[in-house]
Amino acid sequence: MNNSFCPITYIKQKPQLFFILLTLIIGTLSLYGYSQYYKKSFLSAILINKIDLSNPPDSILAISSQDQKLSEGKILPRGTKFTGRLVKEGNNYLIYFEDIQTSAGNKLGLSGKTNLNISLSQYTGGVSAKISKTIHQQTQSNVIGAIFKNSGTSNSPGSILERGTLLKIEVY
């Protein structure tokens, strides 16, 4: 007599139990996904000081410009200060926020991050033929090309994040 367990035979004998277990597993995974994704809240804050990415300060300060609500219902008033640190992960820059101070002076812990979406690969410079042609037509000079900086790269490595830059903070 063979006492080994065969799942296919068991499923054929008790299909209702199999579907109940499958439903429980799918429900559990759905609830876990909900708790990890939908319960996150996002806050916005504005940088208080400019940040040189090549030589960042020890702490980054930002401030909220409006009342905001956390996922658990707590209201953060306008003027709440966020304290964080700049970290380079691979080719990308992130700001991790550890605590906040409300405008009333209350200090609270916070786990949040801002992805600055800045990477070394974003820096692109080059020569624009269209600009070169325009300069040639206007000045009648023999211009080979006009050097330009891509407008989307103002935050490239070695540059500065300006004071007043809007940050989207993911709270987890």
N, C-alpha and C positions, 0 to 999 in steps of 0.2 A: 504494500500500500504506500502510495506516494503522498507525503504530507506537505508538499511545497505549495505555496500560495500562488495562485494565478489570477491577476487582476481582471483579465478579460472574462474568465469564467465567472468570477464574483459579480462583475457588472451585469452579465447576462442573467444571473440568478436574481439579483436585487437592483433593478434599474432605478427604482424610486429613491433608494438610498444614495445612489451615485448622483442623481440630479440634485438632491438636497445638498450633498457635500459640494458639488460644483457651484451651486447657487451661493452657498456660504463663502466659498473662496472668492468668487467674483465680487460679492458684496463687500467683503473685507478689503480687497484690493481697491475697490472704488472709494470706500471711506478713507483709506490711507491716502489715496491720490487727492481727494478733496481736502484733507487736512494739510497736505504739503503744498498744494498749489493755491486753492481758493481762499484760504485763510490768511494769506500773506497780505500785508498792507504796504502801500507805497506812500511816501511822504516827499514833499519837495522842500528844498532849502536853497539858500543863496550863499555862495562863498563870501566870507567876511574880508579875507585878505587874498591877494593874488599868490599863486603858487608857481614856483619855478620847478618844473618837473625834473630837471637835471640836479637840483639841490633842494629837495623838499624839506619843509620844517618838520620838527618832531611831532607836532599835532596840527590837524586841520580843523578850522572853525567855520561853521556855517550857521545860518539863522533862518527861521521860518518867517515868511512874509504874510502868512494867513493862518487862521485856526485850522487844525487838521485833526482827523479822527483815526485812531488806531483800530485794528481789527477787533479787539476786545471791547471797543466802545469808548475808551478813554479819549478825552479831547486834549490835544496839545495846543495851547494858545499861541497866538501870533507873538513872535519875538523869542520863541524857544531856541536855545543855542545847542547845536550839535557838535560834539567833539569826536574826532576820528584821526586815523593815520593813513598815509598814502603807502600803498604796497604795489610793487611791480611783480606781476605773475606772468611769466613767459614774456611775451611782447606787449602785454596789456597792463594798464594801470587801473587800480581799484582803490576806493577809499572805504575803509572799514570804520563804522561808527560804533563806539562802545557806550557812551553815555550822553545824556542831555541835561540841560538846566532850563527849567521853565522860566518865563518872565517874572514869576513870583519868587524865584530863587530856589525852588525845589529841584534837587538832583535825583535823577532816575537812571537806571541801567537801560541800555538799548542794544539790541543786536541787529545791525543793518549794514548794508553795503551799497555803494554806488559804483557801477561799471562805467568808467570814463570813455570806453570805446576808442581808446587811443592806442595805436600800435605802431611799431617801427615801419611796417609795410605801408602805412597811410601816407607817409611823406613822399610826395611826388612833385618834382619841379621839372621844368623843361622849357622848351621854346615854342611859342605860339606863332604859327605861320600867319594867321589872320591879323594878329597884333603887328607883326613885322610888316605886312603889306600896308596896313593903315598908317604906320609911322612913315614908311617910305613915300606914300602918296602925299602925306601932309608936309613932310620936310624935304622931299626930293633928295634925301641922302641915301647912301648905299648901306642899308641896314640888313644884316644877315638874319637876325632874329631878335625877338624880345623875350627876355627871361621873365617868367611868371612863377608865382607860387599858387598852387591850387587853393581856392578859397576854403575848402573843407579841411585844410591841414593847419589851421591856426593853432591847434593844440598838439602839434607833432612833438616828438621827443626833443628836449632842449628848449622848448618854448615855455610860455607862461600861461597858466589858467588865470584869467583876469578876475579881479574882484567883481562880484555880482553874477558870476556864472551860475546858472540854474542847475541844481543837482536833483536827480530822481533817486531817492533812497528806498531800497527794498528792505522792509523790516521782516525778520523771520524769527 
